[in-house]
Structures are given as C-alpha cells and as structure tokens.
Amino acid sequence: QKVFLLSSGANRQELRMGKYSAIPLETLLSCPYGAILRREADGGWQRVRHSIEVAEETVEVQENNQHLAQDNSAQSLSPSEVRDLKQKCSGSEVVEALASNSATFASKTKFAQEKYLKKK
C-alpha cells in the first residue's frame, strides 16, 4: 500500500495520504508549511488556525503594578546624565540605559515593560 499518491486527471491534481480523502494541490500550495487542514461537510478543505494562538489571545492577565511607587525615585540616572547619553549614544542605547537603571523595570508586568519601551 502506498502512503502518498499524487494523482492527476480532468484538470485536477490531488494528493492522497493513506486512508484520508484526496486533497487538491491548489489547497496545499496556498498554505504555509505546517498548516493544519480539516475536511468540511461540503467536501472542501479549510485551513485551521493553531489552537495555541487562540488560547494566548483569550488569556486574562491578573497582574498589576499597584505596588510600585509613583514618585519618580526609581530612575537612578540624573537628568544631566540622560542628556549626556542622548548626545553620545543612539536612541535605542539611551532607552536600554534608562530601562537598566530603573529600579522597578524588572518587576513591572510584561505589558507595562513594552509600554515603557515604546513611550521612551
């Protein structure tokens, strides 16, 4: 018994894999590597999105940053040091220095860290 069979006829090329129904090559060629296909009730094939991606979108985060002080004491660099950095370094290096010299950056939520980096 052949596991894979590539057949063609009547302007249609199909791929058969074992006991499963034939899949038109047009369907396969339009999907990225690793895509999951499911057979629909009408006989067509539909690409299914990975369930991991859907699960990550629906997860609610219960963390917050309420425990962090809002008194601007977390940054160890003085304004004059920041000005000097801006003159000597690129923008991304300045942002990196600000984040690494912040006492609270590591303890913030991932969302807050991304928001901080975008803002700077």
LINDACOR-V391574 format. One record per residue. N is the residue number from 1. RES is the residue in one letter. SS is DSSP state (H for helix, E for strand, L for the rest). PHI is phi in whole degrees, -180 to 180 (999 if undefined). D_LAST is the distance of its C-alpha to the last C-alpha in Angstrom with 1 decimal. Layout:
# LINDACOR-V391574
n = (N N)
res = (RES RES)
ss = (SS SS)
phi = (PHI PHI)
d_last = (D_LAST D_LAST)
This chain:
# LINDACOR-V391574
n = (1 2 3 4 5 6 7 8 9 10 11 12 13 14 15 16 17 18 19 20 21 22 23 24 25 26 27 28 29 30 31 32 33 34 35 36 37 38 39 40 41 42 43 44 45 46 47 48 49 50 51 52 53 54 55 56 57 58 59 60 61 62 63 64 65 66 67 68 69 70 71 72 73 74 75 76 77 78 79 80 81 82 83 84 85 86 87 88 89 90 91 92 93 94 95 96 97 98 99 100 101 102 103 104 105 106 107 108 109 110 111 112 113 114 115 116 117 118 119 120)
res = (Q K V F L L S S G A N R Q E L R M G K Y S A I P L E T L L S C P Y G A I L R R E A D G G W Q R V R H S I E V A E E T V E V Q E N N Q H L A Q D N S A Q S L S P S E V R D L K Q K C S G S E V V E A L A S N S A T F A S K T K F A Q E K Y L K K K)
ss = (L L L E E E E E E L L E E E E E E L L L L L E E H H H H H L L L L L L E E E E L L L L L E E E E L L H H H H H H H H L L L L L L L L L L L L L L L L E L L L H H H H H H H H H H L L H H H H H H H H H H L E L L H H H L L H H H H H H H H H H L)
phi = (999 -86 -81 -116 -139 -99 -121 -141 174 54 60 -139 -109 -133 -121 -110 -124 59 -86 -80 -65 -67 -112 -62 -63 -58 -66 -66 -69 -89 -105 -73 -59 89 -68 -107 -112 -127 -81 -90 -64 -82 98 -82 -116 -126 -76 -105 -73 -64 -68 -65 -62 -66 -64 -66 -72 -94 -76 -94 -94 -102 -80 -152 -109 -64 -76 -86 -72 -110 -108 60 -94 -76 -86 -87 -83 -81 -57 -68 -66 -66 -60 -62 -61 -62 -78 -93 -116 -77 -60 -67 -69 -66 -62 -61 -66 -62 -67 -73 -96 -91 -72 -109 -59 -67 -90 -75 -68 -60 -61 -66 -64 -64 -63 -61 -66 -68 -65 -76)
d_last = (62.6 59.7 56.3 54.7 56.6 55.5 57.9 58.3 60.6 60.8 57.6 55.6 54.3 53.5 52.5 54.3 53.1 55.8 56.9 54.0 54.5 53.9 50.5 50.4 48.8 46.8 45.0 44.2 43.1 40.5 38.8 36.3 37.6 37.8 37.9 40.2 42.9 45.1 48.4 48.6 51.7 52.6 52.7 49.5 46.6 43.1 39.9 38.5 34.8 34.1 34.4 31.6 29.0 30.5 30.5 26.8 26.1 28.4 27.4 26.2 23.8 25.3 22.6 20.5 18.4 21.1 22.1 18.9 19.2 17.0 18.0 15.0 17.2 15.3 13.2 15.9 14.4 15.7 14.1 16.6 15.6 12.0 13.6 16.0 13.5 11.9 15.6 16.8 14.3 12.5 8.9 9.1 11.1 8.9 6.2 9.6 11.0 8.7 9.4 13.0 13.6 12.8 16.2 15.3 12.8 15.9 17.8 15.5 16.6 15.6 14.4 12.2 10.7 10.1 8.7 6.2 5.3 5.5 3.8 0.0)
